[in-house]
Amino acid sequence: MTVVDVHPMSETDLLRELQPVVEENLERHLKVAKEWMPHEYVPWSEGRTFDGILGGEAWEPEQSKLTDVARTSLIVNLLTEDNLPSYHHEIATVFGRDAAWGTWVHQWTAEEGRHAIAIRDYLLVTRSVDPIALERARMTHMGAGYESPNHDDLLRSLAYVSFQELATRISHRNTGKITRDPVAEQLLARISLDENLHMLFYRNLLGAALQVAPSQTMRAITEVVKTFEMPGHSIENFTRKSVQIAMSGIYDLRIHRDDVLAPVLRAWGVFDLEGLDPDGEAARTELSEALDALDQAASRFEDKRDTHREKMSARGHHVDVV
């Protein structure tokens, strides 16, 4: 069926129209999501008391088995997960707390809550990070809160989380690999499974929106692709940390374009969609141009990274990469 937008649908109408799709995907999610216990992924026997009121051993950098980039990526991933209260507020405000929408909001939040618990326990038990610096970073990041630029628009919010959940899945998986620690890799692989299921839920909802409001949804997708930032972008010194992460191949522009944006857009069939009005067609053209620009930027970064790695290798320095 080809649908042509006549007038933009209101948020209320969209919520009502997508309600059956939410119900269907919530039922599917609850059937396939596997219960898991964060404590089972933490090597508790490695733990010992820190200094402070219990008089344990102070943390020293040499206690960490992780490389600098693995530690940086794990901390960024953890601090990003820590802002869950703000994320919950964002989606609860956009989706509401009624019926299946509300059930999903709370289910998603409960599942996401395991991630920070498990990663923090792993980092502290293995003495992989400075616990004082980590807590101060958490306070600073959470104290600033998080407000999505898409917080007032259902379609942009759905488009954003469709991409963001997949991006987070890949970031966790690649971070696990670069730790060279089977325990960390197993933990982050498990967390990635959650992120993938969450991505599928949101991707399916946005796909349904493309059928009921194609041009309006196409515009939302394009605006999100053009302005996309990871939710951890407000972490202190995020730019420096993200460059370090990109240089190691954990998450970079090429991954973002080819492994996050491209497969989701392909699943939606955005370049084959019919029934777009003039603004929808213009949005699709802008989307294609944005992807081309990302492709060029990714190639430039890859060239610079290759040059940097060659120079470091010539100097006898090891560069840790995924």
Secondary structure as UniProt FT lines:
FT   HELIX           11..32
FT   HELIX           38..41
FT   HELIX           44..46
FT   TURN            53..54
FT   HELIX           61..63
FT   HELIX           68..82
FT   HELIX           84..95
FT   HELIX           99..125
FT   TURN            126..127
FT   HELIX           131..144
FT   TURN            149..152
FT   HELIX           154..179
FT   HELIX           182..212
FT   HELIX           214..227
FT   HELIX           231..234
FT   TURN            236..237
FT   HELIX           238..247
FT   TURN            248..249
FT   HELIX           253..254
FT   HELIX           255..261
FT   HELIX           262..268
FT   TURN            269..272
FT   HELIX           278..314
FT   TURN            315..316
//
